[in-house]
Amino acid sequence: MAETRGHRRQLRHWGWGYADETLTAAEREQLQRLVATVGGAGDAAVVPPQLHEYRMPPPRLQAPDRLDAIVSTAAYDRVTHAYGKSFADLVRLQLRDVPHPPDLVAFPRSEDDITAVLDFAAGCGAAVIPFGGGTSVCGGVEPDVGGDYSAVISVDMQYLNRVLEVDRTSRAALIEGGALGPELEAALKPHGLTLRHFPQSFQFSTLGGWIATRAGGHFATHYTHIDDLVESVRMLTPQGVMESRRLPGSGAGPAPDRLMIGSEGTLGFITRSWVRVQDRPTFRASASIAFPAMAQASGAVRAISQAGLFPSNCRLLDPVEAVMNGVGDGRTALVVLAFESADHPLDAWLSRALELAADHGGSWEPAAAHSGEQHRAGAAGAWRSQFLRAPYYRNYLTPAGVIADTFESAITWDRFEGFYAAVRERLASAIRTATGADGIVSCRFTHIYPDGPAPYFTFYARGTKNGDMVSMLARWRDIKLAANAAVTDLGGTVTHHHAVGRDHRPAGYDRQVPHLFRTAFAGARQVLDPAGLMNPGVLIDTPLRGATCGGVLRGTLLHDAAPPAPGER
Ligand SMILES: Cc1cc2nc3c(=O)[nH]c(=O)nc-3n(C[C@H](O)[C@H](O)[C@H](O)COP(=O)(O)OP(=O)(O)OC[C@H]3O[C@@H](n4cnc5c(N)ncnc54)[C@H](O)[C@@H]3O)c2cc1C
């Protein structure tokens, strides 16, 4: 077997994490409890797929000499670049079926290498997909581009991973697009600086991926979206370089950054970006507050968000979410509240937020409100470690016959209550219809704004007990489409930070944004990528080449699922 051309520690090719990582004994126990609660297959052993078991068509392209040293056709590279990390991706990896792998995976060392890949692709009619960490959960990196391309080249940015310059005076840093979260933080640390952008996928996702998808970090307010941290962007398009000017702000017409941020690999490669960095926080204060009902908890969060306090964390966990995260008693809603600063103590901020919480019926144990370094103790600490470990559970839930997925939206406060109730109701009903059994639906807020929250829904539903992953995928698809439709119908956004990709177009993005805007975006794309090479089917159709949104929600479910056997639901 050919060797990978990558330089990083080997990833688990069939799931989340590094190949040599496992769950702790305590985590395994918790996992078994979760599987039993949802009615999965109990102790189903995971039989990890071996690379040689994957059914893949052979590469349709051979790299020219110029690219030979940076291009791979190794099975490990083709499989790890065939999917992102959504539930559907994990199922399809378990199925050992990869009908649309990239024909080639390129590992450029420089912008010149990327240009050479683009020239080669243009010459032979191949599609090109920028690949950061591959943590997309919406089909953003999937090489399912339709039949009008001769082949697909996935371009992995992992060698462009350096922090090139630090401007201490302006507190900004120039960082390459392929840098993973831990890589860039490690390089900033000696300067006493941090980007402080911590999505749950931080360990395995990249700066270029964050910018391309408008990622949201785990802080609830203020500087947490990558949009606000970007000072300028350099993008290499098929037509050449487009680079915005470094400025703290500007009123000079429509901003070039606004076109590049969120472009999801459809316009070009984000090769580097000046980003706003911050001093590392040293002051902290936190509290965990219980509320008798969701309405009171959301009222308190609204008051806090409108008081100008800007907590770093203000996670509202509804009663189901709290229990699923190992905190709460199943009746109360919880708010995990935290403040951080590199400049000043935060006791006054915490006190005022607690006053607002008390006004809405919130209560807390005195021991659960901390300032200083103790802030990681208590429910906040438990929640944080659960948050970072949660993705590892998905590797085992899928083979155990549990459908587990999440989706996020945002809605203004005036519509939140109705939205929360209706989304849960429609999702519960979709789960019953798809699986014949009740599922579990929970919600938390990931981000809050003065004008509304970003609710993040998690659902667990029964897959199949006999390991029939094809039926499980069909059930998931029905539920996912219902979720896309519910949040869009009810006036929310189909995604708050997971991006659009291919999976959020049906029933969602295509209905959400104005038709004229999509036409204007298509025009911009036509200028930057006239041959329609870049990530076809993501965000918009590529009519020139016949590419429409492919992926698991449109057209390429591997086989038509057989209806579940009687009594098997
Ligand atoms: C367990 C889990 C937790 C997650 N938590 C969060 C979260 O907290 N917040 C959040 O926002 N998202 C989250 N995500 C989603 C995902 O991590 C983000 O969308 C992330 O920004 C993707 O970064 P990446 O480097 O992995 O990009 P990839 O998955 O490789 O690519 C994503 C998209 O960006 C494009 N792209 C990637 N790199 C470049 C580049 N250099 N230039 C141009 N285009 C590029 C790709 O073509 C693709 O369309 C999570 C995903 C998982 C699996």
The ligand as a MOL file (V3000), in Angstrom:
LIG
                    3D

  0  0  0     0  0            999 V3000
M  V30 BEGIN CTAB
M  V30 COUNTS 53 58 0 0 0
M  V30 BEGIN ATOM
M  V30 1 C -17.3870 16.9520 16.8950 0
M  V30 2 C -17.5000 18.2380 16.1360 0
M  V30 3 C -17.6410 19.4330 16.8190 0
M  V30 4 C -17.7570 20.6310 16.1140 0
M  V30 5 N -17.8650 21.7930 16.8260 0
M  V30 6 C -17.9580 22.9690 16.1570 0
M  V30 7 C -18.0570 24.1900 16.8800 0
M  V30 8 O -18.0200 24.2210 18.1180 0
M  V30 9 N -18.1510 25.3380 16.1750 0
M  V30 10 C -18.1620 25.3340 14.8060 0
M  V30 11 O -18.2340 26.3930 14.2220 0
M  V30 12 N -18.0880 24.1870 14.1040 0
M  V30 13 C -17.9650 23.0150 14.7370 0
M  V30 14 N -17.8730 21.8450 14.0210 0
M  V30 15 C -17.8760 21.8850 12.5560 0
M  V30 16 C -16.4580 22.0400 11.9480 0
M  V30 17 O -15.4700 21.6740 12.8950 0
M  V30 18 C -16.2490 23.4650 11.4840 0
M  V30 19 O -17.0560 23.7080 10.3590 0
M  V30 20 C -14.7910 23.8180 11.1630 0
M  V30 21 O -14.7080 25.1990 10.9640 0
M  V30 22 C -14.2490 23.0900 9.9460 0
M  V30 23 O -12.8390 23.2840 9.9100 0
M  V30 24 P -11.9000 22.2370 9.1490 0
M  V30 25 O -10.5260 22.7770 9.1760 0
M  V30 26 O -12.0940 20.8820 9.6980 0
M  V30 27 O -12.4860 22.3520 7.6760 0
M  V30 28 P -12.9240 21.1890 6.6850 0
M  V30 29 O -13.9330 20.3120 7.3220 0
M  V30 30 O -11.7260 20.5590 6.1160 0
M  V30 31 O -13.6280 22.0660 5.5460 0
M  V30 32 C -14.8430 22.7390 5.7960 0
M  V30 33 C -15.1690 23.6360 4.5940 0
M  V30 34 O -14.1970 24.6610 4.4740 0
M  V30 35 C -13.4740 24.5500 3.2430 0
M  V30 36 N -12.0610 24.8240 3.5710 0
M  V30 37 C -11.2920 24.2060 4.5000 0
M  V30 38 N -10.0700 24.7710 4.5330 0
M  V30 39 C -10.0740 25.7570 3.6010 0
M  V30 40 C -9.1050 26.6980 3.1640 0
M  V30 41 N -7.8720 26.7730 3.6990 0
M  V30 42 N -9.4600 27.5490 2.1790 0
M  V30 43 C -10.6860 27.5230 1.6350 0
M  V30 44 N -11.6400 26.6590 2.0070 0
M  V30 45 C -11.3430 25.7890 2.9930 0
M  V30 46 C -13.7330 23.1490 2.7410 0
M  V30 47 O -13.6520 23.0780 1.3410 0
M  V30 48 C -15.1310 22.8850 3.2730 0
M  V30 49 O -16.1120 23.4380 2.4360 0
M  V30 50 C -17.7420 20.6300 14.7000 0
M  V30 51 C -17.5780 19.4210 14.0230 0
M  V30 52 C -17.4550 18.2360 14.7150 0
M  V30 53 C -17.2720 16.9520 13.9790 0
M  V30 END ATOM
M  V30 BEGIN BOND
M  V30 1 1 1 2
M  V30 2 1 2 3
M  V30 3 2 2 52
M  V30 4 2 3 4
M  V30 5 1 4 5
M  V30 6 1 4 50
M  V30 7 2 5 6
M  V30 8 1 6 7
M  V30 9 1 6 13
M  V30 10 2 7 8
M  V30 11 1 7 9
M  V30 12 1 9 10
M  V30 13 2 10 11
M  V30 14 1 10 12
M  V30 15 2 12 13
M  V30 16 1 13 14
M  V30 17 1 14 15
M  V30 18 1 14 50
M  V30 19 1 15 16
M  V30 20 1 16 17
M  V30 21 1 16 18
M  V30 22 1 18 19
M  V30 23 1 18 20
M  V30 24 1 20 21
M  V30 25 1 20 22
M  V30 26 1 22 23
M  V30 27 1 23 24
M  V30 28 2 24 25
M  V30 29 1 24 26
M  V30 30 1 24 27
M  V30 31 1 27 28
M  V30 32 2 28 29
M  V30 33 1 28 30
M  V30 34 1 28 31
M  V30 35 1 31 32
M  V30 36 1 32 33
M  V30 37 1 33 34
M  V30 38 1 33 48
M  V30 39 1 34 35
M  V30 40 1 35 36
M  V30 41 1 35 46
M  V30 42 1 36 37
M  V30 43 1 36 45
M  V30 44 2 37 38
M  V30 45 1 38 39
M  V30 46 1 39 40
M  V30 47 2 39 45
M  V30 48 1 40 41
M  V30 49 2 40 42
M  V30 50 1 42 43
M  V30 51 2 43 44
M  V30 52 1 44 45
M  V30 53 1 46 47
M  V30 54 1 46 48
M  V30 55 1 48 49
M  V30 56 2 50 51
M  V30 57 1 51 52
M  V30 58 1 52 53
M  V30 END BOND
M  V30 END CTAB
M  END
